[in-house]
Amino acid sequence: MNLWPARLHHLRRDSPQPERLARFYGELLDDRVERLGEDAWLLAGRHRRLVIGRGAAGAVPYFALQMQDATQLREYARELEQIGVRCEASPTPLFGAGAFAVKDPDARRIVFGLPEEIRGENGLPARLQHFVCATRRLPEMVKFYGDLGMIESDRVLEKDSLAACFLRSDPEHHSFAAFRAPESRPDHHCYETNGWLDIRDWGDRMGRLGIPLWWGPGRHGPGNNLFFMIEDPDGHKVEFSAELELMPREKPCRTWPHEQRTLNLWGSAWMRS
């Protein structure tokens, strides 16, 4: 598949109170907030975009991967058609002509395209880097994303049972991951910073804003990245990360045991199952 390389460009977060959520993220990230239309807002900052809309609390109805150019986008669409993957119209206003979407086993859409607008922004460094979900259908989800052309970086196993899988669409350790859980839902999205001192600066910003750290700081096993997480007003988790591992395309998948130390080499972990 012609997916490699593709990078997370933006995602949509829904909320019963979308304007409140947009204002929260605008203050959190110090990003530009603008109205996109009825009940929709755009958050735009330094290498990050977020669409906020009206819907169920904590929902992420789609995330969007930016392709390298129009040729890659056309060839990738043709390859998906050849293997029988149904393509739909793009739901995002941020991608231009030629963008399309597919639906995963949990009915979440993955959009592929090229940004309509390329505009530089200021602010603290924190590039939107990955999206993670929890799912009741982990084996089916891993197969689906593998069929899309993502490459497995790490698997977490509980005896012989798959508990989590991290997949990449470019050299960064994961652009998508999925955890086994009793219900399917969004898990978190992540902003990648330039290093440990950025993690310090973002942590200081959380302190000034009165936003408590929900988990961390710590270091993940898979990905080997430094991190902390907070919660937004709907309870959706937001991660800030640094030093995410880079993996060549040909590097084989590894396995980890299903235990707390796998998810946090420094201490306690958020165990989804």
N, C-alpha and C positions, 0 to 999 in steps of 0.2 A: 504493500500500500504506500501511496505517495504522501502520507501525512507528515513525515519527518522533514524539516522541523516545523512545528506549530506551537504557538505560545498563547497562554491565557490572556485575553485582551480585556474582557469585562464579564460581569454576570448581573443577573437581575435578582434583587431581594424584594419580596413582597411583605406587606404588613397591613393589618386593619387600619393603622394610622400612618400612612406613607409619608405625609409631610413631617410628622414628628420624627420618623426614622431618618428621613433625608437630613433634617437639621442636626440630628445626633451625629451622623457620619460626617457632615460638613464640619462640625466643631471638632470631632475626634481627629480627623485627618487634616484639618485646616484647608479643605478643598472648596473649589467653586461649586455652588449649588444653583441649578437653573431648572425651570419648569420645562418639561418635555411635551406636555399636553395635559388632558384631564386625568388627574390622579397619577401622574408619573413625573419623576424628577431625575435629573442627571447630576451625579457627583463626578467632578473631573479634577484630577491632581497630577502629580509628577509620576508618570508611567502607570496611571491607574484610572479606571473608569468604573462606575457602579450605577446601574439603573435601579431606581426604587419605584415600585408600583403597589397598587391596592390588591390585597389578596390575603391568604391565610398567614398567620403569624409565623415567622421563621422560614417561609417557603423560598426556595430558589428554583423557579420554573425553567430557567435555562442558564447555561454558561457558554461563552463564545470564545473560540480559538481563532487567532489571527494567522493566516497563511502567509507565505513569503511573497507571493505575487499572483497575478491573475492566471498565469499558466499552471502553476501548481494547483490552484483552486479548481480550474476546469478539469484537469487530469484526475484529481482526487474524486470529484463528483462522478466522473465516468467510471472509475474503478469501483466505487460504491454501487453504482447501478449494475455493473457486471456481476457482483457477488450477491445481488438481490436485496440490498439495503434500500429501503424506501426513503427518498429525500422529500422534505416539505419546504414550504416557503419560510424564509427567515422571519422570526418574530422581533428582531432587534432593530431599532432605528439607527444604531451606530455603525452598521455595516452597509456598504454600498451594493450596487448591482452585482449579481452573480452569487450572493450569499445564499446559503441554504441550511436546513436543519435536519437532524435525525433524532429519533426518540429512543431512549434506552429502556431496558426492561422495567424500570421504575416509573416510566412515562415522563422523565425529565428530558428536555431537548438540549442537544449539543449543536451549537451553531458554528459554521465554518464560513469565513469571509475575510474581507479587507476593510479597514476602517474608512468611513466616509470622510472623517475629518482627522487631520494630523496636526496637532497643536501642542506646543510646549507649555508646560505648567511649572510653577515653582512649588516649594514646600519641602518638608523633610523627606528623605529618600525612603520609599516603601512601595515597591512595584508589586502590583497584583500578580500573584505567581501560581497559586493552585487552589482548587476546590476539592473538597472531600465530602462524601456522603456516607450515611449508615444505610444498610439495606438488609431486607429479609431474603434477598435473592443473590447472595454474593457470588456463587459460581457462575450464574447466568450473566451477571454484570461484568465479571472479569473476562469471560469469553466474548461478550459484546464489544467491550472496549479494545480487547486484543484484536478482534476482527476489524475494528476501525483503523488499526495500525499502531496503537500504543504498545509500548514495550514494557514488560514487567521488570521492575527493579528489585523489589523485595516482596516476599510472602511471609506472613505470620501464621504459624501453624499451632493448633492445640491438638497434640498427638497427631493424627492424620487428617484432622479437619481444618479447613481454611478459615482463619479468623480475620484476616485483613490482606489487602494487596495494594501495592503502590506501583503506578504506571507512569511512564514518561513519554512525551511527544517531542522532546528536544533533549539536550544533554543534562538539563537539571533533573534531579532524582525523581521527582514526580510533579506532573501537572494535574493529575487526578489520582485519588485513592478512594477505596471503599472498605468499610468495616462491617463485619457481621453484627446484626442487632435484631431485637425482637420486632422492630418496625422500621420501615423505610422512611428516611427523612434526611434533610441536609445536616451535615456535621459541622463544618466550618469552612471559611475561606481564609487565605493567607496572603500577607504582604511581606515580600522579601526585601531586606535592607542590605546595606553595604558592609556591615560588620558589627562586632560586639559593641562598639561605642554608639552605634545607632540604636541598638537594643536598649542601652542605658538611656539615651535621649528620649526614645519613645516611652520608656517606663517613667521617666521624669514627667513627661507630658501627661500620662495617665494620672500621676499624682496631682498635678496642678488642676486637672479637670475633675478630680474626685472620683475617678473610675477605678475600682479595685481590680487587681490582677486576679483572674479566676483560676489559672493554672500556670505554674512556672514562677520564675525562670527555670529552665532546664535544658537538657539536650536529648533529642530523640536518638534512638538507635538507628532505625531505617532513615536514611537521609543525613544523619550525623549533624543536624542543624540545631543551633541555639534557638530558643523560642520562649515566648509567653503568650497566654491567651486572656482575652476579656470576653464579656458578654454584651451584646447590644440590647436595646430595650425589649426586644421580643425573645430574648434568651438564646439567640443564634451566636455561636462562638466565632471570634475573630482572632486570628493568630498573627503575631509579628515574629519574623524569623531572620536568621543570619547564618551564613556559611553552609548553605544547603549543598550537599555533595553533587559533584558533576560526574556523569557516567558516560563513557563512549557508547555509541549505538550498539556495538557488538558485545558489550559486557554482559555476562549471563546473570540471570536472576539468582538472588540469595534467599535463604530462609532464616527465620528468627523464631524463638519459642514464644508462645502466648503467655507473657508474664509482664509485670509492671516495669521491670528494668528495660525491656525492649522499647517501650514507649517513652521512658524517661530514665536515661542513664544516671541521673543525679538524684532520683528519689521516687516519690509516689506518682501514679499515673492515672489517667482517665481511661477506665476499662469499659468499652462499649458492650462487651458480652462476657 
